Amino acid sequence: MELLSHLAIGVDAAFTWTNLLYCFAGVTLGTLIGVLPGLGPVATIAMLLPVTYGLPPTAALIMLSGIYYGAQYGGSTAAILVNMPGESSSVVTCLDGHAMAKQGRAGSALGIAAIGSFFAGTVATLVVAVAATPLAAFALKFGPAEYFALMVLGLVAAVVLAQGDILKAVAMTLAGLLLGLVGVDVNSGEERFTFGLPQLADGISFVVISMGIFGIGEIIANLERDERRDVAAVRVGRILPSREDYRRSWKPVLRGSALGSLLGVLPGGGAMLGSFASYMVEKRLAKDPSRFGKGAIEGVAGPESANNAGAQTSFIPLLVMGLPANAVMALMIGAMMIHGIVPGPQVMSERPELFWGVIVSMWVGNAMLLLLNLPLIGVWVKLLAVPYRVLYPAILLFCCIGVYSVNNQMFDVLLTVAFGLLGYLFIKLRCEPAPLLLGFVLGPMLEENLRRAMLLSRGDPTVFLTRPLSLALLLLALALIVVMALPRLRATREVAFAEG
Amino acid sequence: MKIRILNRRDSFTGLFFILLGLAGSHTASGYPLGSAMRMGAGYFPLLLGAVLAVLGAIVLIRSVRVTDDEPAQDDGFALRPAVLVGAGVIVFALVVQQLGLVLATVALTLVSGHAHREVRFGELLGLSAVLSVFGVAVFAYGLGVPLPVGPA
C-alpha cells in the first residue's frame, strides 16, 4: 500500500535521535508556553525561527510544529486548574474543566483532556497522511487563476471565522496585504513603501510583525489587566479518570476528533474553531444540558480532543498547497522559506522525508505529550505560580534578541516596538490581529498570482470566472460572505463566540 | 433626537483605516501603474488602499447614528505599560552594540520591569542578573548571535 510506504519514509525520518530530540524539545516548550498565560504559540514560534537557521529543515519543522500542538495540551492545564485559558483554543475548557477542579476532580479533567488529545492527535495524523496525496495531486493542476481564487477564499474564510466585527476583520486583512507589499517589487524592481529606508528594501520581516503584535502588544495588554491567579486552592486529586468518566467521555472524544479534524482543514480554522463547535454539539446532544458549566466531563473531553485534532489538520493546506490556514501556519511558511523550501504541492514529491517525517513526528510528539502531561502534571502546576512580573521581562529579552538575529539589524528591533504599540492599539480597538498577519504573508503571493493570471488572459478579468475551478472557489467565497451577512446566522455566530 | 457618536472606538478605527488606505493608495499612485494585463508596481496597492479607505468610511459611518441612546463607554489606554515596555526595548536596541549584552539586558529589565503595577526593585535586580547570565550563555555562546557581551 502506498500509504504504508509513505509512512515508512516518515518513520525513518522521524525516529532519528536528532529529530526525536527536537520533537521532544518542541512539545516540552509547547506545553510550557501553553501553560503560561500571556505567551502564545505565534510569539514563541516567531522567537524561535531565527534559532532554527542552523538546524536541518526537517528537525526545524518538527520542533516548530511540536510547539503548536504541544501548546494545546498545556493550554488545557491552565484552563482547568486556574480558570485561565493559556491558549484561545482552551477557552471553553475553562467552563467545565475548572468547575470539575473546584469539585476536587481536577485530576480526572486533566487526565481525560490528555487522553482525549492523544486519541484525537492519532486520528488527525492519519487524516493528514491519507488526505495529503490526493489533495497534492489535485493542487498540482492549479494555475495562477486558481491559486488567486483559493487565496481569496482563504482570506474570506479567515475573516468570517475571526472573532468580532467582520468589517474590521476585512479591513485588517487589507491592511496586512498592504504591509506585505513593502519592499522591492520583484517584477519591476521598483521600491514600494520603503520611504527611502534601505532596511525596508527586502520588506518587513514577518518575525518583526508577529513579535511586535503578538509579543510586545500582548504584553502591554496583559500588564493593563489585573491578573490574579490562585493556584494554591486547587487540589489535583487522582489523575486517571474513573470508569464512569470514560463511559461519559468516549463518544465526545470521537465526535470531537472528527469535528476538529474537519474544521482544522478550513482556511482560517485551526484549533480554536473545533473546540467551540465541539462544546456546542456536546451540550446539544446531552440528555441533561444543565450539567454543562457545572463540571460535565463531556465539556472537557470533546473540546480538548477537537482542538488537538484541529491543530494538526490545519497543517494540510500548508503542506499540500503552501497556503497557511492561520497565523501559526503563516509562520511555518516562513520557516520553510528560510530553509529554501518553497511550500506547495511539490514538497511531497521533492522532499518526501521532510513531508512524511513531519507527519509521523506529530504522532510521536503526541505520545511524548501524554507522558509529559500525566505523570509530570505537578511540575506544570508549579510553573503556574511564576508571577507575570517576572515572566514578561524575560519574554521581552527573547523578543529583542530573536528579532535582532534575523538580519543582525537593530532597526528591526525598533520597528518591532512600533508594531508592538500598533498591536496594543488593535487590541484596544477590538481589531483581531490574526487576519492582518495572514494578509501580510499572502500579500506578495496574491499579487503575483493576480498579475500572472491577468497576463495569461491578456488583461481579461473574466479569466477567474471562466475557469471552472477558480469559479467554484470564488463562488464558495461569495457564499461564505452572503451566509455571514444573513442576520439570523450572524446572531448565531455572535452567540457562538459569546459562549466562550 | 441628536446625531451622536455611539461608539468612539469604532469611529477612531474607521478614521485609522481611512488614513491608512488613503496614504497607501496615494503613495502607490506615484509608482508605475501599468495596465490590467501588465500590472505595474502601483496597480495592486492602489486598489487595496482605495478599498481599505472605503471600508474605513463604512466603519466610521456605522459608529454615528441619529439616536437618543447614550454613547458606549470607552476604556482608556494604559500609558504606563505601553511607554515603559516600549522604552525598555528601545533602550536595549540603542545600547547593546556599545555596552554589550549584559548591560543592555539589565537596562531592559529595569526599565520595562517598572511597567507592572507591583515593582519590587530587589527582585528586578535579581531577575536582570539571571537573564543576563542566561542570555549570554544561550544566545551569545550557545547560538552564536553576533552581539558583544561586555562594553566595547
Boltz contact constraints between the chains, C-beta under 6 A:
constraints:
  - contact:
      token1: [A, 167]
      token2: [B, 59]
      max_distance: 6.0
  - contact:
      token1: [A, 171]
      token2: [B, 17]
      max_distance: 6.0
  - contact:
      token1: [A, 171]
      token2: [B, 55]
      max_distance: 6.0
  - contact:
      token1: [A, 174]
      token2: [B, 48]
      max_distance: 6.0
  - contact:
      token1: [A, 174]
      token2: [B, 52]
      max_distance: 6.0
  - contact:
      token1: [A, 175]
      token2: [B, 20]
      max_distance: 6.0
  - contact:
      token1: [A, 177]
      token2: [B, 48]
      max_distance: 6.0
  - contact:
      token1: [A, 178]
      token2: [B, 24]
      max_distance: 6.0
  - contact:
      token1: [A, 178]
      token2: [B, 48]
      max_distance: 6.0
  - contact:
      token1: [A, 181]
      token2: [B, 45]
      max_distance: 6.0
  - contact:
      token1: [A, 185]
      token2: [B, 41]
      max_distance: 6.0
  - contact:
      token1: [A, 188]
      token2: [B, 41]
      max_distance: 6.0
  - contact:
      token1: [A, 190]
      token2: [B, 31]
      max_distance: 6.0
  - contact:
      token1: [A, 190]
      token2: [B, 41]
      max_distance: 6.0
  - contact:
      token1: [A, 192]
      token2: [B, 41]
      max_distance: 6.0
  - contact:
      token1: [A, 219]
      token2: [B, 85]
      max_distance: 6.0
  - contact:
      token1: [A, 220]
      token2: [B, 81]
      max_distance: 6.0
  - contact:
      token1: [A, 220]
      token2: [B, 82]
      max_distance: 6.0
  - contact:
      token1: [A, 220]
      token2: [B, 85]
      max_distance: 6.0
  - contact:
      token1: [A, 223]
      token2: [B, 81]
      max_distance: 6.0
  - contact:
      token1: [A, 223]
      token2: [B, 115]
      max_distance: 6.0
  - contact:
      token1: [A, 224]
      token2: [B, 78]
      max_distance: 6.0
  - contact:
      token1: [A, 224]
      token2: [B, 81]
      max_distance: 6.0
  - contact:
      token1: [A, 389]
      token2: [B, 116]
      max_distance: 6.0
  - contact:
      token1: [A, 389]
      token2: [B, 118]
      max_distance: 6.0
  - contact:
      token1: [A, 390]
      token2: [B, 127]
      max_distance: 6.0
  - contact:
      token1: [A, 393]
      token2: [B, 109]
      max_distance: 6.0
  - contact:
      token1: [A, 393]
      token2: [B, 112]
      max_distance: 6.0
  - contact:
      token1: [A, 393]
      token2: [B, 113]
      max_distance: 6.0
  - contact:
      token1: [A, 394]
      token2: [B, 131]
      max_distance: 6.0
  - contact:
      token1: [A, 396]
      token2: [B, 112]
      max_distance: 6.0
  - contact:
      token1: [A, 397]
      token2: [B, 105]
      max_distance: 6.0
  - contact:
      token1: [A, 397]
      token2: [B, 108]
      max_distance: 6.0
  - contact:
      token1: [A, 397]
      token2: [B, 131]
      max_distance: 6.0
  - contact:
      token1: [A, 400]
      token2: [B, 89]
      max_distance: 6.0
  - contact:
      token1: [A, 400]
      token2: [B, 92]
      max_distance: 6.0
  - contact:
      token1: [A, 401]
      token2: [B, 139]
      max_distance: 6.0
  - contact:
      token1: [A, 405]
      token2: [B, 145]
      max_distance: 6.0
  - contact:
      token1: [A, 408]
      token2: [B, 146]
      max_distance: 6.0
  - contact:
      token1: [A, 410]
      token2: [B, 93]
      max_distance: 6.0
  - contact:
      token1: [A, 413]
      token2: [B, 93]
      max_distance: 6.0
  - contact:
      token1: [A, 414]
      token2: [B, 93]
      max_distance: 6.0
  - contact:
      token1: [A, 417]
      token2: [B, 86]
      max_distance: 6.0
  - contact:
      token1: [A, 417]
      token2: [B, 89]
      max_distance: 6.0
  - contact:
      token1: [A, 417]
      token2: [B, 90]
      max_distance: 6.0
  - contact:
      token1: [A, 424]
      token2: [B, 82]
      max_distance: 6.0
  - contact:
      token1: [A, 429]
      token2: [B, 9]
      max_distance: 6.0
  - contact:
      token1: [A, 429]
      token2: [B, 13]
      max_distance: 6.0
  - contact:
      token1: [A, 447]
      token2: [B, 44]
      max_distance: 6.0
  - contact:
      token1: [A, 451]
      token2: [B, 39]
      max_distance: 6.0
  - contact:
      token1: [A, 454]
      token2: [B, 36]
      max_distance: 6.0
  - contact:
      token1: [A, 454]
      token2: [B, 37]
      max_distance: 6.0
  - contact:
      token1: [A, 458]
      token2: [B, 37]
      max_distance: 6.0
  - contact:
      token1: [A, 459]
      token2: [B, 36]
      max_distance: 6.0
  - contact:
      token1: [A, 459]
      token2: [B, 37]
      max_distance: 6.0
